[in-house]
Amino acid sequence: MTTKTIRAMQVLVIFLGVVILIMMGVIITVMAQRIRAASGPAEDAPWQVQISGEAVLDVALDGNRAVVTVKQSDGSRRIEIYDVRTGELIGTVIGPEIGAAP
């Protein structure tokens, strides 16, 4: 091999090494952003539910919804569904048969 060929191969190896390092940096940055976006911010809920004179029997989370089962003062049960992001009440189910065994 001639000196020019060896020199060209050295430049090519250095260039490819730099390209590989840049690509690794890009991949790590993209993966870190996706992980942060998937986990979301670790903060308290931006809303609170106040229930007076009643007992909360169960709270369950399903995606962006919170389902709260409440025992009312007359003994019947009520299920309230909230949007976790906004705290808005999405819907309510009321009835004595809720949660009753078949």
C-alpha positions as CSV (number, residue, x, y, z in Angstrom):
1,M,0.0,0.0,0.0
2,T,1.1,3.5,-0.7
3,T,1.3,6.3,1.9
4,K,-1.6,8.1,0.3
5,T,-3.8,5.0,0.6
6,I,-2.9,4.5,4.3
7,R,-3.5,8.2,5.0
8,A,-6.9,8.1,3.3
9,M,-7.9,5.0,5.3
10,Q,-6.8,6.8,8.6
11,V,-9.0,9.8,7.7
12,L,-11.9,7.5,6.8
13,V,-11.7,5.6,10.2
14,I,-11.5,8.9,12.2
15,F,-14.4,10.3,10.2
16,L,-16.6,7.2,10.8
17,G,-15.7,7.2,14.5
18,V,-16.9,10.8,14.8
19,V,-20.1,10.0,13.0
20,I,-20.8,7.0,15.2
21,L,-20.3,9.2,18.4
22,I,-22.7,11.8,17.1
23,M,-25.3,9.2,16.2
24,M,-25.0,7.7,19.7
25,G,-25.5,11.1,21.2
26,V,-28.6,11.7,19.1
27,I,-30.1,8.3,20.0
28,I,-29.5,8.8,23.8
29,T,-31.1,12.2,23.7
30,V,-34.2,11.0,21.8
31,M,-34.6,8.0,24.2
32,A,-34.2,10.3,27.3
33,Q,-36.9,12.6,25.9
34,R,-39.3,9.7,25.3
35,I,-38.8,8.3,28.8
36,R,-39.4,11.7,30.4
37,A,-42.5,12.3,28.2
38,A,-43.9,8.8,29.1
39,S,-43.4,9.1,32.8
40,G,-44.7,12.7,33.0
41,P,-43.9,15.2,35.7
42,A,-43.8,14.0,39.3
43,E,-46.1,16.5,41.0
44,D,-49.3,16.4,43.1
45,A,-52.7,16.3,41.5
46,P,-53.8,19.8,40.4
47,W,-57.2,19.3,41.9
48,Q,-59.0,17.9,45.0
49,V,-62.4,16.3,45.6
50,Q,-64.2,17.4,48.7
51,I,-67.0,15.0,49.9
52,S,-68.8,16.0,53.1
53,G,-70.9,13.6,55.2
54,E,-70.2,10.6,53.0
55,A,-67.6,7.8,53.0
56,V,-65.2,7.1,50.2
57,L,-65.2,3.3,49.7
58,D,-62.8,3.0,46.8
59,V,-60.6,5.0,44.4
60,A,-59.2,3.6,41.2
61,L,-57.2,5.1,38.4
62,D,-57.6,4.1,34.8
63,G,-55.5,6.0,32.3
64,N,-56.5,9.7,32.7
65,R,-59.6,8.9,34.7
66,A,-60.2,8.5,38.5
67,V,-63.1,6.5,39.6
68,V,-64.4,7.3,43.1
69,T,-66.9,5.0,44.8
70,V,-68.9,6.8,47.6
71,K,-71.3,5.5,50.2
72,Q,-74.1,8.1,50.6
73,S,-75.8,8.9,53.9
74,D,-78.9,6.9,52.9
75,G,-76.8,3.7,52.4
76,S,-76.8,3.8,48.6
77,R,-73.6,4.1,46.6
78,R,-72.5,6.6,44.0
79,I,-69.7,6.3,41.5
80,E,-68.1,9.5,40.2
81,I,-65.7,9.6,37.3
82,Y,-63.1,12.4,37.1
83,D,-60.7,13.5,34.4
84,V,-57.3,13.4,36.3
85,R,-55.7,16.1,34.2
86,T,-58.4,18.8,34.8
87,G,-60.3,17.5,37.9
88,E,-63.6,17.8,35.9
89,L,-66.4,15.5,36.8
90,I,-67.1,13.4,33.7
91,G,-70.0,11.4,35.0
92,T,-71.9,10.0,38.0
93,V,-73.7,6.7,38.5
94,I,-76.2,6.5,41.4
95,G,-78.1,3.5,42.8
96,P,-78.5,1.1,45.6
97,E,-77.5,-1.9,43.4
98,I,-74.0,-0.6,42.7
99,G,-71.5,-3.0,44.1
100,A,-74.2,-5.4,45.3
101,A,-73.4,-9.1,45.1
102,P,-75.5,-11.1,42.5
